[in-house]
């Protein structure tokens, strides 16, 4: 094949002029392997703790339901289909015979799957199983068969596409790259969002503790009057009622999962009758306190059994509210003290509300925040700068974390979209996120930039192509700008429920429009990038 003259070609045309089918094949192999590793090993927080708990299901997996088996089999087979296709491309190019290629592809899929499952033994939020190895291997074998059956037609299509690209017709490649990138964005959106939700709570052994950890390692000193937990994000009316000292009513009252009032002597019973009473640990007081329950460094309250109901509901609904009234000791400003916690020790918890010096901290376990809920934890500054009694409401409604201190006006919130996981797992910024800061939602802007700006850049390049009609390029560009934000929001809607966020759609469309226009102007005005060699002559000319 003769190499075409590319001196008057645009940048994407020059790249395509050097493109061959083998380049596409190699690229597909690399992308397939990276997709498997990213999907199965995210969030990459390897640890050797609790290995015995993860080893048991690996060697002797338990069957929870036939539906779960069906879902796992389909997912594992589909996940490794591209691996089989990739190995098919590699092996057919090397002219390996059918049966030898089939065995090699099956063995390659099995080895990759086994390596992934062994690595998953080191991940606290993953569970490895030999069943996954078998189904992944089957997916690789099926992928090889699919490719072999369609090898010749696929090569003809790819060869024709490469030839057209070499001839300067790059519009098709730009549209294909756009579709592939959009598909990648949609595939990563749901896992990123899921990893920000409360995950893998220990429902059977973590007690409810007030004023410390169950191990006595993080003592708090102060006074607590009451404690309410609900299994949903409290309504605005419910928040206003609690902050004003009125009882919850209506749906808010029906959704309560724990209600403790600290008057008289311990033990303090849960008025919802769903959890064990709170009893003294350490050195109990000699008499009842007249104004709430006094916590000191030598005594705290704890249930004798696990706080199963509240942990279970948070896991199922990804919603909870904690309401409590507390005043810290005027002589104590601890750096890491637990006010309310469902945890077993200072490093493993379901959720906690803590005092960090003058600040209020909120932690909950997820794939992003980790087993201790500190990567990052959420902080409201200066809540405990004085020693007054404060009424505090902490409410998580799937992806919206709200904190109220004393009044509706003192409201702090943060939106935990897929960008939260993208930023804090890929580029850790520290152990605390100040939700009173103007930059608290920076992760959302980062996700929009990563998801939509490359798509908009491709649309800008598409506008520079002269082989397609202008009206068609404008129509495709307009659809290309509007479609991705709606697709991402619909993906999130299917993942977590709720409503489509109109502000997110509007900001994403504005970002894509601006990026598309800038890319088009850049490649139109800068002849050095859009045309090559026009002002240079070869020695033979």
Beta strands, then each sheet from edge to edge (+ up, - down):
strand 1: 207-210
strand 2: 222-230
strand 3: 256-261
strand 4: 278-282
strand 5: 293-295
strand 6: 299-306
strand 7: 319-328
strand 8: 337-345
strand 9: 348-356
strand 10: 359-364
strand 11: 377-380
strand 12: 390-397
strand 13: 400-405
strand 14: 411-415
strand 15: 432-434
sheet 1: 4+ 6- 1+ 8- 9+ 10- 11+ 15+
sheet 2: 3+ 2- 5+
sheet 3: 3+ 2- 7+ 12- 13+ 14-
end
